[in-house]
Amino acid sequence: MSRFFSQVDVFGSAPCMGNPVAVVLGAEGLNTEQMQRFARWTNLSETAFVLPPRDPMADYRVRIFTPVLELPFAGHPTLGSCHAWLEAGGEARNGSEVIQECKAGLVRVRNTDPGFAFASPPLLRSGPPSEEKARHVTTTLDLDPEKVLAIEWVDNGPGWLAVLVESAAQVMRLHPRSLDLPIGVVGFYPPGSSAQIEVRGFTSVDGRVVEDPATGSLNASVARWLLGSGRIDAPYVAAQGGAIGRAGRIYVSTDDEGTIWVGGRTVTVVSGTIDL
């Protein structure tokens, strides 16, 4: 059966410099095995399948898969799915915001000046890890513990553990040897730079360390951590992907209600139909 398909570049500061996501529209009738098989075939960090909503408050429902498992929430597939759904003629019920349903619940998406932005979901796990886990992480990253400012769980679905170091230059020098959990590393740029922080997100796929070009979920959870601890002020810009030849830019802001919004540029690069 033919279905509409888009591949959307998310968070790129220039064409094809962000994080691509595959989006399958009209995914009714596909089972979990078929979705996982296609996500493995696309071999992108995530593939999203757009379905009719189950929650009456939602405009659509999305299931998000990596090549090896389904995620309850992920940021750049959220923005890419919204972009593709609207481009295909979708219309938000309330006109001002799109409400996406996913396994983690309802996610608000709005159009902002830099591009689409989602409301940062609450953390499922926060606080510092055990001393043993912290030592394991610094060893994995080959970091001098004296150079680490803080380590915290910032899990909003994918399981992120975040490490804060002093500088963006330290972040860029990292070469993890192996991983057994998703790790994000953050460092500050000097005042006056075009971005305030550098972010790198590392995961493991089939035993290999994989670096994400631009990660919405990680930046959303890091924003909650850094803003909540007073280490940074909003609005700010996070850079990501420079270590692997990309140029991601993630824009973080807050509104009068205290909601954290995480957004960036979304552009359709590939569109057409697929047979599944």
C-alpha positions as CSV (number, residue, x, y, z in Angstrom):
1,M,0.0,0.0,0.0
2,S,1.3,3.4,-1.0
3,R,1.7,6.0,1.8
4,F,2.9,9.6,1.8
5,F,6.4,10.0,3.0
6,S,8.7,12.9,3.9
7,Q,12.2,13.3,5.1
8,V,12.6,16.5,7.0
9,D,15.7,18.3,8.1
10,V,15.2,19.5,11.6
11,F,17.3,22.2,13.5
12,G,19.6,22.8,10.6
13,S,21.1,26.3,10.4
14,A,21.7,25.7,6.6
15,P,20.3,23.2,4.1
16,C,21.0,19.6,5.1
17,M,23.0,20.6,8.2
18,G,20.5,19.5,10.8
19,N,19.0,16.1,11.9
20,P,16.9,14.2,9.3
21,V,13.8,12.4,10.4
22,A,11.7,10.1,8.2
23,V,7.9,10.7,8.5
24,V,5.3,8.2,7.3
25,L,1.9,9.9,7.0
26,G,-1.3,7.8,7.0
27,A,0.3,5.0,8.9
28,E,-3.0,3.3,9.8
29,G,-2.8,-0.5,9.3
30,L,0.9,-0.8,10.1
31,N,1.7,-2.9,13.1
32,T,4.7,-2.5,15.4
33,E,6.8,-5.0,13.6
34,Q,6.3,-3.3,10.3
35,M,7.1,0.1,11.8
36,Q,10.3,-1.2,13.4
37,R,11.4,-2.9,10.2
38,F,11.0,0.3,8.2
39,A,12.8,2.4,10.9
40,R,15.7,-0.1,10.7
41,W,15.7,0.2,6.9
42,T,15.8,4.0,6.9
43,N,18.7,3.8,9.3
44,L,18.1,7.3,10.6
45,S,18.2,8.2,14.3
46,E,14.4,8.2,14.3
47,T,11.4,7.4,12.0
48,A,8.0,8.7,12.9
49,F,4.6,7.2,11.9
50,V,1.6,9.6,11.9
51,L,-1.8,8.2,12.9
52,P,-5.3,9.4,13.8
53,P,-5.4,10.5,17.5
54,R,-6.9,8.5,20.2
55,D,-7.1,11.4,22.7
56,P,-9.9,13.9,21.7
57,M,-7.6,16.8,22.6
58,A,-5.0,15.7,20.0
59,D,-4.7,16.7,16.3
60,Y,-2.7,13.5,15.4
61,R,-0.8,10.7,17.1
62,V,2.8,9.7,16.4
63,R,4.8,6.6,17.1
64,I,8.6,7.2,17.1
65,F,11.1,4.4,16.4
66,T,14.9,4.3,16.4
67,P,16.5,1.5,14.3
68,V,16.2,-0.8,17.3
69,L,13.3,0.3,19.6
70,E,10.3,2.6,20.0
71,L,10.6,5.8,22.0
72,P,7.9,7.4,24.1
73,F,9.0,10.9,23.1
74,A,11.7,12.5,20.9
75,G,12.1,16.1,20.0
76,H,13.2,16.4,16.4
77,P,10.7,13.7,15.2
78,T,8.0,15.8,17.0
79,L,8.9,18.9,15.0
80,G,9.5,17.0,11.8
81,S,6.1,15.2,12.1
82,C,4.3,18.4,12.8
83,H,6.0,20.0,9.8
84,A,5.1,17.1,7.5
85,W,1.5,16.8,8.8
86,L,0.8,20.5,8.3
87,E,2.5,20.5,4.8
88,A,0.1,17.6,3.8
89,G,-2.9,19.7,4.7
90,G,-3.4,19.1,8.4
91,E,-5.1,21.8,10.4
92,A,-4.9,22.4,14.1
93,R,-8.2,22.3,16.0
94,N,-7.6,25.4,18.0
95,G,-5.7,27.2,15.2
96,S,-2.8,28.5,17.3
97,E,-1.1,25.3,18.5
98,V,-0.9,21.7,17.2
99,I,-1.4,19.1,19.9
100,Q,0.6,15.9,19.2
101,E,-0.2,12.6,21.0
102,C,2.6,10.2,21.7
103,K,3.4,7.5,24.2
104,A,4.6,10.1,26.7
105,G,1.3,12.0,26.5
106,L,0.2,15.2,24.7
107,V,2.8,17.6,23.4
108,R,2.1,21.2,22.3
109,V,3.8,22.5,19.2
110,R,3.6,26.1,17.9
111,N,5.1,28.2,15.2
112,T,7.7,30.6,16.5
113,D,10.1,33.1,14.8
114,P,13.0,30.5,14.4
115,G,10.6,27.8,13.4
116,F,8.3,25.2,15.0
117,A,8.9,24.7,18.7
118,F,7.5,22.1,21.2
119,A,6.8,22.6,24.9
120,S,9.4,20.8,26.9
121,P,7.8,17.8,28.6
122,P,8.4,17.2,32.3
123,L,11.3,15.1,33.4
124,L,10.6,11.5,34.3
125,R,13.9,11.3,36.3
126,S,16.1,14.0,37.7
127,G,18.7,14.6,40.3
128,P,22.3,13.4,40.6
129,P,23.3,9.8,39.8
130,S,25.1,7.5,42.3
131,E,28.8,8.2,42.9
132,E,29.6,4.9,41.1
133,K,27.5,5.9,38.1
134,A,29.1,9.3,38.0
135,R,32.6,7.7,38.0
136,H,31.6,5.3,35.3
137,V,30.4,8.2,33.1
138,T,33.5,10.3,33.5
139,T,35.6,7.3,32.7
140,T,33.5,6.5,29.6
141,L,34.0,10.1,28.4
142,D,37.7,10.1,29.4
143,L,36.9,13.3,31.4
144,D,38.9,14.5,34.4
145,P,36.4,14.5,37.3
146,E,37.9,17.8,38.4
147,K,36.7,19.4,35.2
148,V,33.1,18.3,35.5
149,L,30.8,21.0,37.0
150,A,27.8,18.7,37.5
151,I,26.2,15.4,36.4
152,E,22.4,14.9,36.5
153,W,19.7,12.7,35.2
154,V,17.6,14.6,32.7
155,D,15.4,11.9,31.5
156,N,12.2,13.0,29.6
157,G,11.7,9.7,27.8
158,P,14.9,8.5,26.1
159,G,16.9,8.1,29.4
160,W,19.4,11.0,29.2
161,L,22.1,11.5,31.8
162,A,23.7,14.9,31.3
163,V,27.3,16.1,32.1
164,L,28.1,19.8,32.4
165,V,31.7,20.9,31.8
166,E,33.2,24.4,31.7
167,S,33.6,25.1,28.0
168,A,32.3,24.2,24.6
169,A,36.0,23.4,23.6
170,Q,36.0,20.6,26.2
171,V,32.8,19.2,24.7
172,M,34.2,19.2,21.2
173,R,37.3,17.3,22.2
174,L,35.3,14.2,23.5
175,H,35.7,10.8,21.9
176,P,33.6,8.3,24.0
177,R,34.9,4.7,23.8
178,S,31.7,2.9,24.7
179,L,28.3,3.6,26.2
180,D,25.7,1.7,28.1
181,L,23.2,4.6,28.4
182,P,22.3,7.8,26.5
183,I,24.7,10.6,27.6
184,G,24.5,14.3,26.8
185,V,27.4,16.7,27.4
186,V,27.1,20.5,27.7
187,G,29.7,23.3,27.8
188,F,29.5,27.1,27.7
189,Y,30.7,29.4,24.9
190,P,32.4,32.7,25.8
191,P,30.1,35.7,26.2
192,G,29.2,37.3,22.9
193,S,29.3,34.1,20.9
194,S,26.4,33.3,18.5
195,A,25.5,30.3,20.6
196,Q,25.5,30.1,24.4
197,I,26.2,26.4,24.8
198,E,27.5,23.4,22.8
199,V,25.6,20.2,23.2
200,R,26.6,16.6,22.2
201,G,24.3,13.6,22.5
202,F,25.7,10.1,22.5
203,T,23.8,6.8,22.3
204,S,24.7,3.2,21.5
205,V,23.3,1.2,18.6
206,D,24.4,-2.4,18.2
207,G,27.3,-1.8,20.4
208,R,28.5,1.2,18.4
209,V,28.7,4.8,19.9
210,V,26.4,7.0,17.8
211,E,26.4,10.8,17.9
212,D,23.1,12.6,17.2
213,P,23.4,15.7,14.9
214,A,20.8,17.7,16.9
215,T,18.6,16.4,19.7
216,G,15.3,17.9,20.7
217,S,14.7,15.7,23.7
218,L,18.2,16.3,25.1
219,N,18.1,20.0,24.6
220,A,14.6,20.2,26.2
221,S,15.7,18.3,29.3
222,V,19.0,20.2,29.5
223,A,17.0,23.4,29.3
224,R,14.9,22.4,32.3
225,W,18.1,21.6,34.2
226,L,20.2,24.7,33.3
227,L,17.3,27.2,33.6
228,G,16.0,25.6,36.8
229,S,19.5,25.7,38.4
230,G,20.1,29.3,37.3
231,R,23.1,28.3,35.2
232,I,21.7,30.0,32.0
233,D,19.0,32.5,31.1
234,A,16.4,32.2,28.3
235,P,16.2,32.9,25.5
236,Y,19.4,31.2,24.4
237,V,20.8,29.2,21.4
238,A,22.4,25.8,21.6
239,A,24.8,24.6,19.0
240,Q,25.0,20.9,18.2
241,G,26.5,18.7,15.5
242,G,29.7,20.6,14.7
243,A,31.9,17.6,15.8
244,I,30.3,15.5,13.0
245,G,30.1,18.0,10.2
246,R,26.6,19.4,10.9
247,A,25.5,22.8,12.1
248,G,22.4,22.4,14.3
249,R,20.9,25.4,16.1
250,I,18.3,24.8,18.8
251,Y,16.4,27.9,20.1
252,V,15.2,27.8,23.7
253,S,12.7,30.3,25.1
254,T,10.2,30.6,27.9
255,D,6.7,32.3,27.9
256,D,4.8,34.2,30.6
257,E,3.5,30.9,32.0
258,G,7.0,29.5,32.5
259,T,6.7,26.9,29.7
260,I,10.0,26.1,28.0
261,W,9.8,26.0,24.2
262,V,12.5,24.2,22.1
263,G,12.5,24.9,18.4
264,G,14.4,25.4,15.2
265,R,14.2,25.3,11.4
266,T,12.4,22.5,9.6
267,V,12.7,21.9,5.9
268,T,11.3,19.0,3.7
269,V,14.2,17.5,1.7
270,V,12.6,14.4,0.3
271,S,8.9,13.8,-0.4
272,G,6.8,11.2,-2.2
273,T,5.3,7.9,-1.5
274,I,6.5,4.6,-0.1
275,D,5.1,1.0,-0.4
276,L,4.8,-0.8,2.9
